[in-house]
Amino acid sequence: MKQRFAGDQMEDMTLQLRSFAGLFVFAGLAWALGPRQRFPVPLLLGSIGMQLLIAWLLYSVTPFRAFLQSLTGVVMVLQDVTNEGAQFVFGYLSGAPSPFVVDPEGGSLFLFAFQALPMVIVLSALSALLWRWRILEVLVQGFAFAFRRLLNLSGAASLGAAANIFLGMTESPVLIRPRLPQMSRPDLFLIMTVGFATVAGSVMALYVSQLTGVIENAAGHIFTASLISVPAAVLLARLMMPAEPKSAELEAAAEAEKIPAPIYNSSMDALTTGVSDGMRLYFNIIFMLLVFTALVALANVLLALFPDVYGAPLSADRILGWLFAPIVWMAGIPWAEATTAGSLMGLKTALNEIYAYDQLSRLGDALSPRSNLIMTYALCGFANFASVGILTGGLVAIAPSRREDILNLAPKALISGTLATLMTGAAIGVFPMGLFGS
């Protein structure tokens, strides 16, 4: 028994060390994809140290840990109040008493579009109100100050990066709209990378509902993932496109960027605008999932025409799993689970994180608790092909003079954003599972 326990401990330590090595490997890949200038060792150590320190503080210091645990309760309350509104509007489609008897062998009446997604609209409206009441503005300014001091960012870049923790990748650049026309290409690339590496507050609760039963305290993990992805995104963006040494932004690195005019004129304006934005996001998610699921099914039908490989038919999941297996293995996933985890990362990149989280929730015991946790963090980001169109469209609309730069930088930012979320997964893999209460 003691030998088995010692063997398990040794295996866990080996996986943790591989995750730690993966942090540097992902940084090395980003450097290799850039101009390969002098490696910024201080930024590398500072960014990785910041990731690990934030994660350790959030899960080790009692007040921070209590805050993360309370997030699950907050999400449950929001889900309950959203259900009240959804059931009033959609009736039994959203969980109200059914007017007919449900066949117990015919499956459940859970409808994703009417029971899970309505929270996106509620949270969009609530986020707009919190911004109007300056609660989110204060939080964003606080994080911007930290990023400006610790990561040596310009005022505009730090503000844009901090806003991405709470806002979407198309909403956060609005805060620095006056700076976008003159912003350097490296800073613009950094903003795009952070946008791909993080998620919006309006969809965090959706991920939590998907991950219920997969990991404990899903809300705390999703918030932590979006937060610690920022230092990783900054590091990888600077490695792939180093800052210009004599740029005006760097010379003004110590200056705070002020948020321009109020985004909303009144609380009612914030509420109605938030509802409208949430509604567009709601329908965008529905039809993106519809089309992407159909495309995956079509790909599987076509691949089934080919001969079996290793005793099983070809499928999109299997091919993506083979492609991404070495990458997730470097993040700390055991090789026996790397193909399964790699398929999730591939589906997230080719489709979106919502589809990938749905597949993660269906895997059961196919992945160990540690692998589930790492993939929860690695999948938490907007880095996918559909988001390239969304981000470029949003940025071009608010900064048309930078159209050529935005279109040229977007594909490269997709790569850096993907590497950033993988780096975040590796950062969590460095810690023992006991830290997270599992």
ABEGO torsion letter per residue (X at the ends): XAAAAAAAAAAAAAAAAAAAAAAAAAAAAAAAABAGBBBBAAAAAAAAAAAAAAAAAAAABAAAAAAAAAAAAAAAAAAAAAAAAAAAAAEAAAGBBBABBBBAAAEBABBAAAAAAAAAAAAAAAAAAAAAAGAAAAAAAAAAAAAAAAAGBBAAAAAAAAAAAABBAAAAAAAAAAAAAABBAAAAAAAAAAAAABBBAAAAAAAAAAABGABBGAAAAAAAAAAAAAAAAAAAAAAABBBBAABAAAAAAABBBBBBBBABABAAAAAAAAAAAAAAAAAAAAAAAAAAAAAAAAAAAAAAABBBBGGBBBBAAAAAAAAAAAAAAAAGBBAAAAAAAAAAAAAAAABBAAAAAAAAAAAEAABBAAAAAAAAAAABBABBAAAAAAAAAAAAAABAAAAAAAAAAAAAAAAAAAAAAAAAAAAAAABBAAAAGX
